[in-house]
Each structure stands twice: as C-alpha cells, then as structure tokens.
Amino acid sequence: MPILVTGVAGFIGYHVSMALLARGEEVLGVDVVNDYYDVSLKEARLSILKKQTGFTFYKVDITDIEGMNEVVAEAGELQRVVHLAAQVGVRNSITNPFDYVWANLVGHLSILEICRNQPNFKHLVYASSSSVYGGNTKLPFSVDDPTDLPVSLYAATKKADELMSHCYGHLYGFPQTGLRFFTVYGPWGRPDMAVYIFCKAIFEGRRFPVFNNGDMKRDFTFIDDIVAGVIASLDNPPTSIDKQVPCRLYNIGNHSSEPLMKMIGLIEEALGKKAKIDFKPMQPGDVKESLADIEEIKTDLDYNPTTPIDIGIPKFVEWFKEYEGGLA
Ligand SMILES: NC(=O)c1ccc[n+]([C@@H]2O[C@H](COP(=O)([O-])OP(=O)(O)OC[C@H]3O[C@@H](n4cnc5c(N)ncnc54)[C@H](O)[C@@H]3O)[C@@H](O)[C@H]2O)c1
C-alpha cells in the first residue's frame, strides 16, 4: 500500500521519500512546487525522485480538497501519510501572513479530513516545529513545556496544527505523531535558511548580516538524523491506552546547542574562505537559543542522532559546491 508524502519537492520531503523508496515502499508524492525559494532546486529534487521505482508525483495544492481526493482515489486506499507540506520561514510569516494560514491551517485540515475518511487508516506523521517554544528560556525545550506564547505567525500555525490534530484524534481516534523539528540542514537544504545563506555569501565573497551580533545558538539537526526519526515514528504508531487520544508529539533535534559563530567557522574551514560579516541587532520573530530534549523519542523509538555539526557542515558544503558551483 502506498505512503502519501506531502511537500515531496521540499528539503525534508525529498530525503524522507528517497529513504522510503530505498526500502521498497511505494510513495505518492504531492507538492504544489511554490516559488517561496528557487523552484529549480525543487525541480532538481523531483527529477531525482521521478527516476526511482515506486514513485509517483502529483502537482497538487493540499488545500484543494477535490484535487487531493482524486490523488487518493487513484491510490485506492491509504493507510499511512507523512505530511510535510507547509509554508515555511519564520521571518516571511511576518510579511506574508495569509500564505501561512492558508497552507498550514487549511492544508493541515485537508490532510486530517483525508486520513479520517480512510477505512483502515493506520498513521499520520506530520511536521511541527521547534518554533512552537516561542520565547521560552528554560532549556532544553521539552514537549511538556508550555507552548502557548508563539513569537511568529509561522509558529502559531504549527501550534494550531498540533491542536487540530489532537481534536481529530479525539473525534475520530486515528493515530498521529507530530514532530517538532529543530533547525534541519544538510545536502539539498533550503536556501532561505542560515546555513545555506551564509555558505553562499562566503563562497561568493559577499558581506552578509548576522543577527543578535552573532550571539545565538541552535540545535542544528542533520537531515539523515531527521529522516531516521521520521521513519522510526512512521513505523511505530501510538496506541490508544485507556481511551486516551492516540496522538503524541516528539522533539527531533541533535540535543546539542551550537553557537552560530561556530557553524560559520566550520563553513569557512570547509570552503577555505573567510566570512565578511555585518553584525546586526536581533530581528523580530527570532529566538536566541534552541535545544531539544529528545529523551522521549530516544526511549520510545531508540532515536539516536549521530551527526554533530563538525561532520554535518562539511557534508553540506561538499554538496553545495557541487550544486552551486560545479566544484566538487
Ligand atoms: N527545515 C527545517 O529546519 C524545519 C524546521 C521545523 C519544521 N519544519 C517543517 O518541516 C516541513 C518540511 O520543511 P522543509 O524544510 O522541507 O521545507 P520546504 O519548503 O523545503 O518544503 C515544503 C514543501 O511544501 C510545499 N508546499 C507548500 N505549500 C503547499 C501546498 N499548499 N500544497 C502542496 N505543497 C505545498 C512547498 O512547495 C515545498 O516544496 C514543513 O512542514 C516545515 O514547517 C522544517
């Protein structure tokens, strides 16, 4: 039976799909291929996916419920869904708020409706985000911490997705896992994120801004560790115990909060070039530090991240040189 993966032309969707296909699964990939960042990167990911046995692509907007129902009808029946499609980007959500409400709220509802209408539905795994922790200062961030004070609209939509999922779990009883990803990076990564932005600027010898005067820390998580966590979650749906709602949430991070300046240093080293930095104050919507408490996913699913940034950043830079510069 095929697995529906939404956001398949995106960074995480591409890697999760490749891993599922590699173990012989059939993947129905859906993506609207929006132009929030360079479409050619999405097309390049898709062209690799389309060469794999077992992959079918549908260019559909997940908010188009009729279009989505047609995809599902062609599949016959669905039992597992990995829902990664979203309007991403914390800062962009301040200038383009409607995109977020549409893709992340109506889109999430559309996926919930599809799942609850399947006769033998087994498991929905969907992407939440570490941004739900807002301005929390208690570290590490634990799934039991309060998350009702978001500092960006993006974060508010991700928190709302978790609430909508809980409601559908309560009403219809189907198993769901929400994953709060922490700053994902790696080959085929997103050009709107710091690792890519800094690497490109250093590579091209351009000056670039670093906010909060560089005094920020992130739990950078390598894409292979994220994929391992997504697939371990998918394979182990939560069960309903004592009539509780079969919905759970996990953090997926590396459990290591690394200074931004260390990450920049590793890019400099891998490129053999010095960064030209303009230090700037903190931006609205941003948070100073993130660190994931990953005890629950470790205990339940044996999740164990294996890639520190000292290894992951050079791997990203290697891919970047090949993709952007034809230098690898
Ligand atoms: N990358 C990270 O660090 C990170 C961190 C936290 C959470 N997440 C979440 O993980 C998921 C995947 O993120 P990513 O980094 O791969 O982002 P991405 O932008 O590379 O991928 C998302 C994909 O969804 C597609 N999409 C957007 N709106 C759509 C719609 N209405 N219908 C169909 N497709 C649509 C986009 O075209 C894109 O290809 C997202 O839900 C994101 O919020 C990512």
The ligand as an SDF file (V2000), in Angstrom:
LIG
                    3D

 44 48  0  0  0  0  0  0  0  0999 V2000
   13.7810   22.6260    7.6750 N   0  0  0  0  0  0  0  0  0  0  0  0
   13.6250   22.9020    8.9630 C   0  0  0  0  0  0  0  0  0  0  0  0
   14.5810   23.2800    9.6650 O   0  0  0  0  0  0  0  0  0  0  0  0
   12.2880   22.7410    9.6230 C   0  0  0  0  0  0  0  0  0  0  0  0
   12.2060   23.0510   10.9860 C   0  0  0  0  0  0  0  0  0  0  0  0
   10.9700   22.9150   11.6180 C   0  0  0  0  0  0  0  0  0  0  0  0
    9.8660   22.4540   10.9190 C   0  0  0  0  0  0  0  0  0  0  0  0
    9.9760   22.1830    9.5940 N   0  0  0  0  0  0  0  0  0  0  0  0
    8.7660   21.7130    8.9030 C   0  0  0  0  0  0  0  0  0  0  0  0
    9.0940   20.5690    8.1320 O   0  0  0  0  0  0  0  0  0  0  0  0
    8.3070   20.5360    6.9380 C   0  0  0  0  0  0  0  0  0  0  0  0
    9.2050   20.4270    5.7160 C   0  0  0  0  0  0  0  0  0  0  0  0
   10.0700   21.5690    5.7070 O   0  0  0  0  0  0  0  0  0  0  0  0
   11.2130   21.7630    4.6230 P   0  0  0  0  0  0  0  0  0  0  0  0
   12.3630   22.3480    5.3350 O   0  0  0  0  0  0  0  0  0  0  0  0
   11.3720   20.5370    3.8110 O   0  0  0  0  0  0  0  0  0  0  0  0
   10.5460   22.9310    3.7570 O   0  0  0  0  0  0  0  0  0  0  0  0
   10.4090   23.0840    2.1610 P   0  0  0  0  0  0  0  0  0  0  0  0
    9.8720   24.4510    1.9130 O   0  0  0  0  0  0  0  0  0  0  0  0
   11.6970   22.7230    1.5120 O   0  0  0  0  0  0  0  0  0  0  0  0
    9.3150   22.0080    1.8090 O   0  0  0  0  0  0  0  0  0  0  0  0
    7.9210   22.2640    1.9290 C   0  0  0  0  0  0  0  0  0  0  0  0
    7.2660   21.9300    0.6020 C   0  0  0  0  0  0  0  0  0  0  0  0
    5.8570   22.1060    0.7530 O   0  0  0  0  0  0  0  0  0  0  0  0
    5.3570   22.6100   -0.4870 C   0  0  0  0  0  0  0  0  0  0  0  0
    4.0850   23.2790   -0.2290 N   0  0  0  0  0  0  0  0  0  0  0  0
    3.8680   24.4740    0.4010 C   0  0  0  0  0  0  0  0  0  0  0  0
    2.5600   24.7650    0.4060 N   0  0  0  0  0  0  0  0  0  0  0  0
    1.9230   23.7350   -0.2320 C   0  0  0  0  0  0  0  0  0  0  0  0
    0.5650   23.4680   -0.5470 C   0  0  0  0  0  0  0  0  0  0  0  0
   -0.4120   24.3110   -0.2060 N   0  0  0  0  0  0  0  0  0  0  0  0
    0.2800   22.3220   -1.2210 N   0  0  0  0  0  0  0  0  0  0  0  0
    1.2640   21.4530   -1.5810 C   0  0  0  0  0  0  0  0  0  0  0  0
    2.5700   21.6810   -1.3220 N   0  0  0  0  0  0  0  0  0  0  0  0
    2.8890   22.7990   -0.6450 C   0  0  0  0  0  0  0  0  0  0  0  0
    6.4320   23.5790   -0.9800 C   0  0  0  0  0  0  0  0  0  0  0  0
    6.3460   23.7560   -2.3850 O   0  0  0  0  0  0  0  0  0  0  0  0
    7.7030   22.8500   -0.5500 C   0  0  0  0  0  0  0  0  0  0  0  0
    8.2590   22.0920   -1.6060 O   0  0  0  0  0  0  0  0  0  0  0  0
    7.4490   21.8020    6.9620 C   0  0  0  0  0  0  0  0  0  0  0  0
    6.1870   21.4860    7.4770 O   0  0  0  0  0  0  0  0  0  0  0  0
    8.1930   22.7220    7.9240 C   0  0  0  0  0  0  0  0  0  0  0  0
    7.3110   23.6360    8.5450 O   0  0  0  0  0  0  0  0  0  0  0  0
   11.1610   22.3120    8.9390 C   0  0  0  0  0  0  0  0  0  0  0  0
  1  2  1  0
  2  3  2  0
  2  4  1  0
  4  5  1  0
  4 44  2  0
  5  6  2  0
  6  7  1  0
  7  8  2  0
  8  9  1  0
  8 44  1  0
  9 10  1  0
  9 42  1  0
 10 11  1  0
 11 12  1  0
 11 40  1  0
 12 13  1  0
 13 14  1  0
 14 15  2  0
 14 16  1  0
 14 17  1  0
 17 18  1  0
 18 19  2  0
 18 20  1  0
 18 21  1  0
 21 22  1  0
 22 23  1  0
 23 24  1  0
 23 38  1  0
 24 25  1  0
 25 26  1  0
 25 36  1  0
 26 27  1  0
 26 35  1  0
 27 28  2  0
 28 29  1  0
 29 30  1  0
 29 35  2  0
 30 31  1  0
 30 32  2  0
 32 33  1  0
 33 34  2  0
 34 35  1  0
 36 37  1  0
 36 38  1  0
 38 39  1  0
 40 41  1  0
 40 42  1  0
 42 43  1  0
M  CHG  2   8   1  16  -1
M  END
$$$$
